[in-house]
Amino acid sequence: MTAAPPPERSPFLGLLPWPERRAITEALRTETFGGLMLLAAAVIALVWANSPLGDLYTQVREFHFGIPALGLDLSVGHWTADGLLAVFFLVAGIELKRELVVGELRTPATAALPVVAALCGMAVPAALYALTAGLGGGSLDGWAVPMATDIAFALAVLAVISTHLPAALRAFLLTLAVVDDLGAILVIAIFFSDGLNFWALGGAFAGLAVFYLLQRFRVRGWWWYVPLGLAIWALMYNSGVHATVAGVAMGLILRTTADKGEDAAPGARVAHLVHPFSAGVAVPLFALFAAGVSVSGDALARVFTTPEPLGVVLGLVVGKILGVFGGTYLAARFTRARLNPDLSWADVLGLAVLSGIGFTVSLLIGELAFPGQALTEQIKAAVLIGSAVSAVLAALLLLRRNTVYKRLYEEEMLDSDADGIPDIYQREAAPPR
């Protein structure tokens, strides 16, 4: 008896299911706005730091305030990195949880390609940095700087060049960034934690346990969660583990599936409320006080003559391309995934180049890897240069294919009966794309 043929798998970068498409669109709308704010904040920081008011920039960034009795007497720069970025990682944790429960990462078949691409996109830049710094006699401490992809900045580039990437390409980019964020937070927690205070760390874990129980027993009300979240953050900061870990931990605990009778799950409600603040305030303020570096000719020359910053530039520009594109191609070959016939591997290459924009998390890891060192400013400059080069190259590649993207995008958006659901999802026998 002849065995039945295996069911045909959905093509790689094909049409997304309608619920997933709606969730991705909502998430990316806020990220795009936040990316434009981030881009503006970076420009302001560079202009301010290199203007006659540059000393004022430094004074504002180094100004300390807080509650010393609680171990929270921080500079403005540290408040934005340790405090506001915890909100960013809270949203990242919610997005990761959603991807794991109902998104692209929920099944091994759909998760394989973006996860392999993301892992290779972290490993190859780190290895390229280590090779460059090692051969040049530099420090290996910054190996993690070129690992991360900044989804908001990447989407800002797409908005500026007015390309019409179809939803599947945007979803692939978002999944890459989500897995990158998980990798970054693991790196921060494991490699950039020192002088551990186990009492404070135990208190933070106890707070997270209470947070979980509140979710488990369906307790509602911000007056429970906001004070508890602030306490968890403060304890995590004082424990010696980077405070942003508290944000991603709480994001992973929040439920992302709604109970019967609920309009939305707690994770979705929190993301809806907090995401605009994260994208429009928290991340741009971090960029404002992290991106202000010297752009003099001598300072820029040192980026390409010093092994550590050169390793960062090569990691972002070359390592990301080799890692993301190579990992995706090899994974597709070994899993026999069929690329959407409307697209080509040139489109994956464009996304691989775009993933070299490693702004927010790369700047954060750069500060953690070289705290208080003169090299920190060179590393920051390298992140800016590498991200800018990746953005320009990606824009050139993606604009060449924009005619194809525009056609696919218009097909996905066409809603001739105005019922709120695109026609492509209502065809009885729509061919797979």
KEFI-730212 format. One line per 10 residues: number of its first residue (from 0); for each residue z, y, x of N, C-alpha, C, O. Coordinates in steps of 0.2 Angstrom, whole numbers. Each point is the difference from the previous one (the first is absolute). Layout:
NUM> Z:Y:X:Z:Y:X:Z:Y:X:Z:Y:X; ...
END
This chain:
0> 0:-6:4:0:6:-4:0:6:4:4:1:5; -8:4:-6:-1:6:4:6:5:-2:1:1:-5; 2:1:11:5:5:-1:-2:6:-3:-6:3:2; 10:1:-6:-2:6:-3:0:5:6:4:0:4; -9:5:-4:0:5:5:6:4:0:2:2:-6; 0:1:11:6:5:0:-2:6:-4:-6:2:1; 11:1:-4:-2:6:-4:-2:6:5:3:0:5; -8:4:-7:-2:5:4:5:5:1:3:3:-5; -2:-1:11:5:6:1:-3:6:-1:-6:1:1; 10:4:-3:-2:7:-1:-3:3:7:3:-2:5
10> -8:5:-5:-3:3:6:5:5:3:4:4:-3; -4:-4:10:4:5:4:-2:7:-2:-6:1:1; 10:3:-3:-1:7:-1:-4:1:-7:-4:4:0; 5:-9:-4:-4:0:-7:4:4:-5:5:4:2; -7:-4:-8:3:4:-5:7:-2:-1:2:-6:-1; 3:11:1:7:-2:-2:1:-1:-7:-3:3:-4; 8:-7:3:3:-1:-7:2:7:-3:2:4:4; -3:-3:-11:1:6:-3:7:3:1:1:6:2; 5:-10:-3:6:2:1:2:2:7:3:5:2; -6:-9:3:1:2:7:-4:6:2:2:5:4
20> -8:-4:-7:-4:6:1:4:6:-2:0:6:3; 3:-6:-9:4:6:-3:6:1:5:1:6:1; 2:-11:1:6:1:4:-2:3:7:3:5:2; -8:-7:1:-3:3:6:-2:7:-1:2:4:4; -6:-3:-9:-2:7:-1:6:5:-1:0:6:3; 5:-8:-7:6:4:0:3:2:6:2:5:2; -1:-11:2:4:1:6:-4:5:5:3:4:4; -10:-5:-3:-4:3:4:-1:8:-2:-1:4:5; 2:-3:-11:-1:7:-2:5:4:3:-1:6:2; 8:-8:-2:5:4:3:-1:0:7:2:5:4
30> -4:-11:-1:0:0:8:-6:5:2:1:3:5; -6:-2:-9:-5:4:2:2:7:0:-1:4:5; 5:-2:-10:3:7:0:5:1:6:0:5:3; 4:-10:-2:5:0:5:-4:0:7:3:4:5; -8:-7:-4:-4:0:6:-3:7:2:0:2:5; -2:2:-11:-2:7:2:5:4:1:0:5:5; 6:-6:-8:6:4:2:2:-2:7:2:5:4; -2:-11:-2:1:-2:7:-4:3:5:2:2:5; -9:-2:-6:-5:3:4:2:8:1:0:2:5; 2:1:-11:1:7:1:7:1:4:0:5:4
40> 5:-9:-5:6:1:4:-1:-1:7:3:3:4; -8:-8:-2:-1:-1:7:-4:6:3:2:2:6; -6:1:-9:-4:6:2:5:5:1:0:4:5; 4:-3:-10:5:6:0:5:-1:7:1:4:3; 1:-10:-2:5:-2:5:-4:2:7:3:2:4; -9:-4:-3:-4:1:6:-1:7:1:1:3:6; -3:1:-11:-1:7:1:7:4:1:0:4:5; 5:-6:-9:7:3:1:3:-1:7:2:4:4; -3:-11:-1:3:-2:6:-4:4:6:3:0:5; -9:1:-6:-4:3:5:-1:7:-1:-5:3:4
50> 8:1:-8:0:7:-1:5:3:4:5:-3:3; -5:10:-4:6:4:3:7:-2:-3:5:2:3; -5:-5:-9:6:-2:-3:2:-7:2:4:-3:-4; -7:0:9:1:-7:2:8:-1:1:2:-5:-1; 1:10:4:7:-1:1:4:0:-6:5:-4:-1; -7:7:-4:3:0:-7:-1:-7:-3:5:-3:-3; -10:0:4:-2:-7:-2:5:-4:3:3:-4:-4; -2:4:10:5:-4:4:7:1:-3:4:-5:-1; -2:11:0:7:2:-2:1:-3:-7:5:-3:-1; -10:4:-3:1:-3:-7:0:-8:0:5:-3:-3
60> -9:0:7:0:-7:0:7:-3:3:2:-5:-2; 1:9:7:6:-3:3:6:3:-3:6:-2:2; -6:6:-7:6:2:-4:3:-5:-3:-3:-4:-4; 10:3:5:4:-5:-2:4:2:-7:2:6:0; -1:-11:-4:4:1:-6:2:-7:-3:-4:-4:2; 9:4:-6:2:-6:-3:7:-1:-1:4:5:-1; -1:-11:1:7:-1:-1:2:-4:6:0:-6:0; 3:9:5:2:-3:6:5:-6:-1:0:-5:3; 4:6:-8:5:-5:-1:-3:-7:-2:4:-5:1; -10:5:-4:-3:-6:-2:-5:-2:5:-4:-4:-2
70> 4:7:8:-5:-2:5:-7:3:-2:-5:-3:2; 4:8:-6:-6:2:-2:-2:7:2:-2:4:-4; 4:-2:10:-2:7:2:-6:-1:4:0:-1:6; -6:3:-9:-7:-2:2:-4:7:1:2:5:-3; -7:-5:7:-4:5:1:-5:0:-6:-1:-5:-4; -3:10:3:-5:0:-6:-5:-5:1:-2:-4:-4; 0:3:11:-5:-5:1:3:-7:-1:-4:-4:-3; 10:3:4:3:-7:-1:1:-1:-8:-1:-5:-2; 3:10:-1:1:0:-7:-7:-2:-4:0:-5:-4; -6:8:7:-6:-2:-3:-2:-7:2:-3:-4:-4
80> 5:1:10:-2:-6:2:4:-6:-2:-2:-5:-3; 9:7:2:4:-5:-2:2:0:-7:1:-5:-3; -1:11:0:1:1:-7:-6:0:-5:0:-5:-4; -4:9:5:-6:1:-4:-5:-6:0:-2:-3:-5; 2:0:11:-5:-6:1:3:-6:-3:-3:-5:-1; 10:5:0:3:-6:-4:-3:0:-7:-1:-5:-3; -1:11:0:-3:0:-7:-7:-3:1:-2:-3:-5; -2:5:10:-6:-3:1:0:-7:1:-4:-4:-3; 9:1:6:0:-7:1:3:-3:-6:-1:-6:-2; 5:9:-2:2:-2:-7:-7:-2:-4:0:-5:-3
90> -4:10:3:-7:-1:-4:-4:-5:3:-3:-4:-3; 3:3:10:-3:-5:3:3:-7:-2:-4:-5:0; 10:5:0:3:-7:-2:-2:-2:-7:-1:-6:-1; 1:11:-4:-2:-1:-7:-7:-3:0:-2:-5:-3; -3:9:7:-7:-2:0:0:-7:3:-4:-4:-2; 7:2:7:0:-6:3:2:-6:-5:-3:-5:0; 9:7:-3:2:-5:-5:-5:-1:-6:-1:-6:-2; -2:11:0:-5:-1:-5:-6:-4:2:-3:-4:-3; 1:5:10:-6:-4:2:2:-7:1:-4:-4:-1; 11:3:3:2:-7:0:1:-4:-7:-1:-6:0
100> 2:10:-5:2:-3:-6:-7:0:-5:-1:-5:-3; -2:10:3:-6:1:-5:-6:2:4:-5:0:-4; 5:2:10:-6:3:3:-4:-5:5:0:-6:-2; -3:8:7:-5:-4:4:4:-5:4:-3:-5:2; 9:6:-1:4:-4:4:4:-6:-3:4:-4:2; -5:4:-9:3:-5:-4:-2:-7:1:4:-5:-1; -10:3:3:-2:-6:1:-3:-1:7:-3:5:3; 4:-11:1:-3:0:7:-7:1:0:-3:3:5; -1:-5:-10:-7:1:0:-2:7:0:-5:2:4; 8:2:-8:-2:7:0:3:4:6:-2:6:2
110> 8:-8:0:4:3:6:-3:-1:7:1:4:4; -5:-10:-4:-1:-2:7:-4:5:4:2:2:6; -7:1:-9:-5:5:4:4:6:2:0:2:6; 3:2:-11:3:6:2:6:-1:4:2:4:5; 2:-10:-6:6:-1:5:-2:-1:7:2:3:5; -8:-8:-4:-2:-1:6:-3:6:4:1:2:5; -5:2:-9:-2:7:2:5:4:3:0:3:5; 6:-2:-10:5:4:2:4:-2:6:2:4:5; -1:-11:-4:4:-2:5:-4:1:7:3:2:5; -10:-4:-5:-4:1:5:0:8:2:-1:2:6
120> 1:2:-11:-1:7:1:7:3:2:0:6:3; 5:-10:-3:6:2:4:1:-3:7:2:4:4; -4:-10:-4:1:-4:7:-5:3:5:2:1:6; -8:0:-8:-5:2:6:1:7:2:0:1:6; 2:4:-10:1:7:3:7:-1:4:0:4:6; 5:-7:-8:6:-1:4:-2:-3:7:2:2:5; -6:-8:-5:-2:-3:6:-4:5:5:0:0:6; -5:4:-9:-4:4:3:4:6:4:-1:2:5; 6:0:-9:5:5:3:4:-3:6:0:3:5; 2:-9:-6:4:-3:5:-4:-1:6:2:1:6
130> -9:-3:-7:-4:-1:6:-2:6:3:1:1:7; -2:5:-10:-1:6:3:6:3:3:-1:2:6; 6:-2:-9:6:3:3:2:-5:6:3:3:5; -3:-9:-5:2:-5:5:-5:1:6:3:1:6; -9:0:-7:-5:0:6:1:7:3:-1:1:6; 3:4:-10:1:7:3:7:1:2:2:6:3; 2:-11:-3:7:1:3:5:4:-5:5:3:2; -7:-3:-8:4:4:-5:5:-4:-4:1:-6:2; 3:9:-6:5:-4:-4:-3:-4:-6:-5:3:-3; 7:-9:2:-2:-4:-6:4:2:-6:-2:-3:-5
140> 6:8:5:5:1:-6:-4:2:-6:2:-1:-6; -8:4:7:-4:3:-6:-5:-5:-3:-5:2:-3; 6:-9:5:-5:-5:-3:-1:1:-7:-6:-2:-3; 11:4:-1:-1:-1:-7:-3:7:-3:-1:0:-6; 0:5:10:-2:6:-3:-7:0:-3:-1:2:-6; -4:-6:8:-6:0:-3:-1:-5:-5:-6:-2:-2; 11:-1:0:0:-6:-5:-2:2:-7:-3:-3:-4; 6:9:2:0:2:-8:-6:3:-2:-4:4:4; 2:-5:-10:-5:4:-4:3:5:-5:4:-2:-4; -6:8:4:2:5:-5:-5:0:-5:-5:4:0
150> 7:-7:-6:-4:0:-6:-1:7:-3:-6:1:-2; 11:3:2:-1:7:-3:-5:4:4:-4:3:-3; 5:-3:10:-5:4:4:-7:-3:-1:-5:4:0; 4:-11:0:-6:-3:-1:-3:2:-6:-6:2:-1; 9:-2:-5:-2:2:-6:-2:8:0:-5:2:-4; 9:2:7:-2:7:1:-7:1:3:-4:4:-2; 3:-8:7:-7:0:4:-5:-2:-5:-5:3:-1; 6:-8:-3:-5:-2:-6:-1:6:-5:-5:1:-2; 11:2:1:-1:6:-5:-4:6:3:-4:3:-4; 5:-2:10:-3:6:4:-8:-2:0:-4:5:-1
160> 2:-11:3:-7:-1:0:-3:-2:-6:-6:-1:-1; 10:0:-5:-2:-1:-6:-4:-6:-1:-5:-1:-3; 7:-4:6:-3:-7:0:2:-3:-7:6:1:-2; -10:-6:0:2:-4:-7:1:-7:2:-3:-4:-3; 8:2:7:2:-7:1:2:-3:-6:4:2:-4; -7:-8:3:1:-4:-6:8:-2:0:2:0:6; 0:-2:-12:8:-2:0:1:-6:5:6:0:3; -10:-5:-2:2:-5:4:1:2:7:4:-3:4; -8:8:-1:1:2:7:6:4:0:4:-1:5; -2:5:-10:6:4:0:6:-5:0:5:1:3
170> -6:-6:-7:6:-5:-1:1:-3:7:6:-2:2; -12:0:1:1:-4:7:3:5:5:5:-2:4; -6:8:-4:3:5:4:7:1:-1:4:0:4; -2:0:-11:7:1:-2:4:-6:2:5:0:3; -8:-6:-4:4:-6:2:1:0:8:5:-2:2; -10:4:2:1:0:7:6:4:1:4:-1:5; -4:7:-8:5:5:2:7:-3:-3:5:2:4; -5:-5:-9:7:-3:-3:2:-5:5:6:0:2; -10:-4:1:2:-6:5:2:4:6:5:-2:3; -9:7:-1:2:4:6:7:3:-1:4:0:5
180> -3:3:-11:7:3:-1:6:-5:1:5:1:3; -7:-7:-6:5:-6:1:1:-1:8:6:-1:2; -11:0:1:0:-1:7:4:5:4:4:-1:5; -6:7:-7:4:6:3:7:0:-1:4:1:5; -2:-2:-11:7:0:-1:4:-6:3:6:1:2; -9:-7:-1:3:-5:4:0:2:7:5:-2:3; -10:5:0:0:2:7:6:5:1:4:0:5; -3:5:-10:5:5:1:7:-3:-1:4:1:4; -3:-6:-8:6:-3:-1:2:-5:5:6:0:2; -11:-3:1:2:-5:5:0:3:7:5:-1:4
190> -10:5:-2:-1:3:7:3:7:1:1:2:6; 1:2:-11:2:6:1:7:1:-3:1:6:-3; 3:-11:3:7:1:-3:4:-2:6:-1:-5:4; 6:10:-2:4:-1:5:7:2:-1:1:4:-5; 4:-6:9:7:2:-2:2:-2:-7:3:5:-3; -4:-11:1:2:-2:-7:7:1:-1:4:-2:3; -3:5:-9:7:1:-3:0:-5:-6:-2:1:-5; 5:-7:7:0:-6:-5:4:2:-7:-2:-3:-5; 7:7:6:4:2:-6:-5:4:-5:0:-1:-6; -4:6:9:-4:4:-4:-6:-4:-3:-2:0:-5
200> 0:-5:10:-6:-4:-2:2:-5:-6:-4:-1:-5; 10:-2:6:3:-4:-6:1:4:-6:-2:-3:-6; 4:9:6:1:5:-6:-7:1:-3:-1:0:-6; -4:1:10:-7:1:-2:-3:-6:-4:-3:0:-5; 5:-6:8:-3:-7:-3:4:-1:-7:-2:-2:-5; 9:4:5:4:-1:-6:-3:5:-5:-1:-2:-6; -1:8:8:-3:5:-5:-7:-3:-3:-1:1:-6; -3:-4:11:-6:-3:-3:1:-6:-4:-3:-1:-5; 9:-3:6:2:-5:-5:1:3:-7:-2:-3:-5; 6:8:5:2:3:-6:-7:3:-4:0:-1:-6
210> -4:4:10:-6:2:-2:-4:-6:-4:-3:1:-5; 3:-7:9:-4:-5:-3:3:-3:-6:-3:-1:-5; 10:1:4:4:-2:-6:-2:5:-6:0:-3:-5; 0:9:7:-1:5:-6:-7:-2:-2:-1:1:-6; -4:-2:10:-7:-2:-2:0:-7:-4:-3:-1:-5; 7:-3:8:0:-7:-3:3:0:-7:-2:-4:-5; 7:8:4:3:1:-7:-3:5:-4:3:2:-5; -9:1:7:-3:5:-4:4:6:-2:-1:3:-5; 5:-1:10:4:7:-1:-5:5:1:-4:1:5; 4:4:-10:-4:6:1:4:6:0:6:0:-1
220> -9:6:4:3:6:1:0:2:7:2:-3:4; -5:9:-3:-1:3:7:7:1:3:1:0:6; 4:1:-10:7:2:3:3:-6:3:5:1:4; -8:-7:-5:3:-6:4:-4:0:7:3:-1:5; -10:2:-6:-4:-2:6:0:6:5:-1:-2:6; 1:8:-8:-1:6:5:6:0:5:-1:0:6; 7:0:-9:6:0:5:0:-6:4:2:0:6; -3:-6:-9:0:-6:4:-6:0:5:1:-2:6; -7:5:-7:-5:0:5:2:5:5:-2:-2:6; 5:7:-7:2:5:5:5:-3:5:0:1:6
230> 5:-5:-9:5:-3:4:-3:-6:4:2:0:6; -7:-3:-8:-3:-6:4:-4:4:5:0:-3:6; -4:8:-7:-3:4:5:4:2:6:-1:-1:6; 7:4:-8:5:3:5:3:-5:4:1:0:6; 0:-6:-9:3:-6:3:-5:-3:5:2:-2:6; -8:2:-8:-5:-3:4:-1:5:6:-1:-3:6; 1:9:-7:-1:5:6:5:-1:5:-1:0:6; 8:0:-9:5:-1:5:1:-7:3:4:-1:5; -8:-4:-8:1:-6:3:-4:-1:7:1:-5:4; -6:9:-3:-4:0:6:-7:-3:-2:-4:1:4
240> 3:-3:-10:-6:-2:-2:-4:6:-3:4:4:-3; -10:-3:4:-4:6:-2:1:0:-8:-1:-5:-3; 3:11:1:2:1:-7:-6:-1:-5:1:-2:-6; -7:2:8:-6:-1:-4:0:-8:-3:-3:-1:-5; 7:-3:9:0:-7:-2:3:0:-7:-1:-5:-4; 6:9:3:4:0:-7:-5:2:-5:0:-4:-6; -5:8:7:-5:2:-5:-4:-6:-2:-1:-2:-6; -2:-2:11:-4:-5:-1:3:-6:-3:-2:-4:-5; 9:3:7:4:-5:-3:1:1:-8:-1:-5:-4; 3:11:2:1:1:-7:-7:0:-4:0:-3:-5
250> -5:5:8:-7:-1:-3:-2:-7:-1:-2:-2:-6; 4:-3:10:-1:-7:-1:4:-3:-5:-2:-5:-3; 8:8:2:5:-3:-5:-2:2:-7:1:-4:-5; -4:10:4:-2:2:-7:-5:-5:-3:-4:-2:3; 6:1:-9:-5:-4:-4:-7:3:-1:0:6:-2; -5:-10:3:-7:3:-2:-3:-4:-6:-6:2:-1; 9:-6:-2:-2:-3:-6:4:2:-6:6:0:0; -9:3:-5:4:2:-6:2:-5:-5:-3:-5:-1; 9:5:-1:3:-4:-5:-3:1:-7:-3:5:-1; 4:-10:-3:-3:1:-7:4:6:-3:6:1:0
260> -10:4:-3:2:6:-3:1:6:5:1:5:-3; -2:-6:9:0:5:5:-7:3:1:-5:-4:0; 4:11:0:-6:3:0:-3:-1:8:-6:-1:1; 11:1:3:-2:-1:7:6:-3:4:6:1:-2; -8:-4:8:6:-3:4:3:6:4:-3:5:1; 9:-7:1:4:5:4:-4:3:6:0:6:1; -3:-11:2:-4:2:6:-5:5:-1:-2:5:3; -2:-6:-9:-5:4:-2:2:7:-2:-3:5:1; 9:-5:-5:3:6:-2:2:5:6:-1:6:1; 4:-10:4:3:4:6:-6:3:4:0:5:2
270> -5:-10:-1:-6:2:4:-3:6:-4:-3:5:4; 2:-5:-10:-3:6:-4:4:6:1:-3:6:0; 10:-6:0:4:6:1:0:2:7:0:6:2; 0:-11:3:2:2:7:-7:1:4:0:4:5; -5:-7:-7:-6:0:4:-3:7:1:-1:2:6; 1:2:-11:-2:7:1:4:4:5:-2:4:4; 9:-5:-4:4:3:5:-1:-2:7:0:3:5; -1:-10:-5:-1:-3:7:-7:3:3:0:2:6; -5:-3:-10:-7:2:2:0:8:1:-4:2:5; 7:2:-9:-1:7:0:5:4:3:-1:6:2
280> 7:-9:0:5:4:3:3:-4:6:0:3:6; 2:-9:-7:3:-4:6:-4:-1:6:2:2:5; -8:-5:-6:-4:-1:6:-3:6:3:-1:1:6; -2:4:-10:-2:6:3:5:4:4:-1:3:5; 8:-3:-8:5:3:4:1:-3:7:1:3:5; -1:-10:-5:0:-4:6:-5:2:5:1:1:5; -7:-1:-8:-6:2:4:1:7:3:-2:1:6; 4:4:-10:1:7:2:5:0:6:-2:4:5; 7:-8:-4:4:0:5:-1:-5:6:4:-1:4; -9:-3:-5:-1:-5:4:-7:1:4:-1:-3:6
290> -4:6:-9:-6:1:3:-1:7:4:-6:1:2; 11:2:-1:-1:7:3:1:-2:8:5:1:3; -11:-2:0:0:-1:7:-5:5:3:-4:3:-3; 4:-3:10:-4:5:4:-7:-3:0:-1:-6:1; -4:10:-2:-7:-2:0:-4:4:5:-6:1:0; 10:1:5:-3:4:6:-5:-5:4:1:-6:-1; -6:8:5:-4:-4:3:4:-5:5:-2:-6:1; 7:9:2:4:-5:5:3:-5:-4:1:-6:2; 2:8:-8:4:-5:-4:-5:-6:-2:2:-6:0; -8:8:-2:-5:-5:-3:-2:-4:6:-2:-6:-1
300> 1:9:7:-2:-4:6:5:-5:1:-2:-6:2; 8:7:-2:5:-5:2:0:-6:-5:2:-5:2; -4:6:-8:-1:-5:-5:-5:-6:3:2:-6:-1; -7:8:4:-5:-4:3:1:-2:7:-4:-5:3; 9:8:0:2:-2:7:6:-4:1:2:-2:5; 2:2:-10:7:-3:0:-1:-7:-4:-2:0:-6; 4:-5:9:-1:-7:-3:3:-1:-7:-4:-3:-4; 10:6:2:3:-2:-6:-4:4:-6:-2:-4:-5; 1:10:5:-4:3:-5:-8:-2:0:-3:-1:-6; 1:-1:12:-7:-3:0:0:-6:-4:-5:-2:-4
310> 10:-2:5:1:-7:-4:0:1:-7:-3:-4:-4; 6:10:2:1:1:-7:-7:2:-3:-2:-3:-6; -2:7:9:-7:2:-2:-4:-6:-1:-3:-1:-5; 3:-3:11:-4:-6:0:2:-5:-6:-4:-3:-3; 10:2:2:3:-4:-5:-2:2:-7:-2:-5:-4; 2:11:3:-2:2:-7:-8:0:-1:-2:-2:-5; -1:5:10:-8:0:-1:-3:-6:1:-4:-2:-4; 6:-2:10:-4:-6:1:4:-6:-3:-3:-5:-2; 9:5:3:4:-6:-2:0:-2:-7:-1:-5:-2; 1:11:-2:0:-1:-7:-7:-3:-3:0:-4:-4
320> -5:6:8:-7:-2:-2:0:-8:1:-2:-4:-4; 4:3:11:-1:-7:2:5:-5:-5:-2:-5:-2; 8:8:1:5:-4:-4:-2:-1:-7:-1:-6:-2; 0:11:-2:-2:0:-7:-7:-3:-1:0:-5:-4; -5:7:7:-6:-3:-1:-1:-7:2:-2:-4:-3; 5:3:10:-1:-7:2:4:-5:-4:-2:-5:-1; 8:7:-1:5:-4:-4:-3:-2:-6:0:-5:-3; -3:10:-1:-3:-1:-6:-6:-5:0:-1:-4:-4; -3:6:9:-7:-4:1:2:-8:2:-3:-4:-3; 8:3:7:2:-7:2:3:-3:-6:-1:-6:-2
330> 5:10:-2:4:-3:-6:-5:-2:-5:0:-6:-3; -5:10:2:-5:-1:-5:-5:-6:2:-1:-5:-4; 0:4:10:-4:-6:3:4:-6:-1:-3:-5:-2; 9:5:4:4:-6:-1:2:-2:-7:1:-6:-1; 0:11:-3:1:-2:-7:-6:0:-5:0:-2:-6; -6:3:10:-6:0:-4:0:5:-6:-4:-1:-5; 7:6:6:0:6:-5:-7:3:0:-3:1:5; 1:0:-11:-7:3:-1:1:8:-1:3:2:-5; -6:1:9:0:8:0:-4:2:-6:-5:-3:-2; 8:8:-2:-4:3:-6:-7:2:2:-1:3:5
340> -4:-6:-8:-7:1:2:-2:7:0:-5:2:3; 9:2:-7:-2:7:-1:3:4:7:-2:6:1; 6:-9:3:2:3:6:-2:-4:6:-3:-5:-1; 5:8:7:-2:-3:6:6:1:5:5:3:-2; -6:-7:7:6:0:5:0:7:3:5:2:3; -10:2:-3:1:7:2:5:4:-4:3:5:3; -2:-7:-9:5:3:-4:7:-2:2:5:5:0; -4:-11:2:6:-2:3:2:4:7:5:1:1; -11:0:3:1:3:6:2:7:-1:5:3:3; -7:0:-9:2:7:-1:7:1:-2:4:4:2
350> -1:-9:-6:7:-1:-1:4:-1:6:5:3:1; -8:-7:3:4:-2:7:1:7:4:5:1:3; -11:3:-3:1:6:4:5:5:-3:4:3:3; -4:-3:-10:4:4:-4:7:-2:1:5:4:0; -3:-10:1:6:-3:1:4:3:6:6:-1:2; -11:4:3:3:2:6:4:7:-1:2:3:5; -2:-1:-11:4:6:-1:7:-2:-1:2:-3:-5; 2:4:10:7:-2:0:5:5:0:5:0:5; -5:5:-9:3:6:1:8:0:-1:4:0:5; -2:-1:-11:7:1:-2:5:-5:4:4:1:3
360> -5:-8:-4:4:-5:3:-1:0:7:5:-1:4; -11:2:-1:-1:0:7:4:6:3:3:-1:6; -3:7:-9:4:5:3:8:-2:0:3:2:4; -1:-5:-10:7:-2:0:2:-5:5:5:1:4; -10:-6:-3:2:-5:6:-1:3:6:4:-2:5; -8:7:-4:-1:4:7:7:3:1:2:0:6; 1:3:-11:6:3:2:6:-5:1:4:2:4; -4:-7:-7:5:-6:1:-1:-3:7:5:-2:3; -12:1:-1:-1:-3:6:2:4:6:2:-3:6; -3:10:-6:1:4:6:5:6:-3:-2:6:1
370> 8:-8:-3:4:5:-2:2:6:5:3:-2:5; -4:8:-7:2:5:5:-3:1:6:2:3:5; -8:-7:-4:-4:1:6:-5:4:0:-3:2:-5; 1:1:11:-6:4:0:-7:-3:-2:-4:2:-3; 4:-9:4:-5:-4:-2:-1:0:-8:-6:-2:-2; 11:3:-2:-1:0:-7:-5:5:-2:-4:-2:-5; 3:8:7:-5:4:-2:-7:-2:2:-4:1:-4; 3:-4:10:-6:-3:1:-2:-6:-4:-6:-1:-2; 11:-3:0:-1:-6:-5:-2:3:-7:-5:-2:-3; 8:8:1:-2:3:-6:-7:2:0:-4:-1:-5
380> 3:5:11:-7:2:0:-5:-5:0:-6:0:-3; 7:-6:6:-4:-6:0:-1:-3:-7:-6:-1:-2; 11:1:-2:0:-2:-7:-5:5:-4:-4:-3:-3; 5:9:4:-5:5:-3:-7:-1:2:-4:0:-4; 3:-1:11:-7:0:2:-3:-7:-2:-6:0:-3; 10:-5:3:-3:-7:-2:-1:0:-7:-6:-2:-2; 10:5:-2:-1:0:-7:-6:5:-2:-4:-2:-4; 3:7:7:-5:5:-1:-7:-3:2:-5:0:-4; 5:-4:10:-6:-3:2:-2:-6:-5:-6:0:-2; 11:-3:0:-2:-6:-5:-2:3:-7:-5:-3:-3
390> 8:9:1:-2:3:-6:-8:2:0:-3:-1:-5; 1:4:11:-6:3:0:-5:-6:1:-5:0:-4; 6:-5:8:-4:-6:0:-1:-3:-7:-5:-2:-2; 11:1:-1:0:-3:-7:-4:4:-5:-4:-3:-4; 4:9:4:-3:5:-4:-8:-1:1:-4:-1:-5; 2:0:11:-7:0:2:-3:-7:-3:-5:0:-3; 9:-5:4:-2:-7:-2:0:-1:-8:-5:-2:-2; 10:5:-1:0:-1:-7:-5:5:-4:-2:-2:-5; 1:8:8:-5:4:-3:-7:-3:0:-4:1:-5; 3:-5:10:-7:-3:0:-1:-5:-6:-6:-1:-2
400> 12:-2:0:-1:-5:-6:2:3:-7:1:-3:-4; 0:10:4:3:3:-6:-5:-1:-6:2:0:-6; -8:-1:7:-5:-1:-6:2:-6:-3:0:-1:-6; 1:-5:10:2:-6:-3:7:1:-3:0:-3:-6; 4:6:9:7:1:-3:0:3:-7:3:-1:-4; -7:7:4:-1:4:-6:-2:-4:-6:2:0:-5; -8:-5:7:-2:-4:-6:5:-5:-2:1:-1:-6; 2:-2:10:6:-5:-2:5:4:-4:3:-3:-4; -1:8:7:6:4:-3:-2:2:-7:4:0:-5; -11:3:4:-2:2:-7:0:-6:-5:1:0:-6
410> -3:-6:9:0:-6:-4:7:-2:-2:1:-2:-6; 4:3:10:7:-2:-1:3:5:-5:4:-2:-4; -7:8:4:3:5:-4:-3:1:-7:3:3:-5; -9:-6:4:-4:1:-6:4:-2:-6:2:-6:0; -1:10:-5:4:-2:-6:-4:3:-6:2:5:-3; -8:-8:1:-4:2:-5:3:1:-7:-2:4:-4; 7:-9:2:3:1:-6:7:4:0:3:0:-5; -2:3:10:6:4:1:7:-3:-3:4:3:-3; -3:-10:5:6:-3:-2:5:-1:5:5:-3:-1; -7:7:7:5:0:5:0:-6:5:3:0:5
420> -8:-5:-6:-1:-6:4:-7:0:2:-5:0:-4; 3:1:11:-7:0:2:-4:-6:-3:3:-6:-1; -9:7:0:-5:-5:-3:0:-6:4:-1:-6:-3; 1:7:10:0:-6:4:5:-6:-1:-1:-5:1; 7:7:-4:5:-4:-1:-1:-3:-7:4:-5:-2; -9:7:-2:0:-3:-7:-7:-4:-1:-1:-2:-6; -2:1:11:-6:-4:0:2:-7:-1:4:-3:4; -7:-1:-9:2:-7:-1:-1:-4:6:3:-5:1; -9:6:2:-2:-4:6:-2:4:6:-5:-1:3; 10:5:-1:-2:5:5:0:-4:7:4:-4:1
430> -10:4:2:0:-3:7:5:2:5:1:6:0; 2:-11:3:5:2:5:-3:5:6:-6:-1:2; 10:6:0:-3:4:5:5:0:6:-1:4:5
END
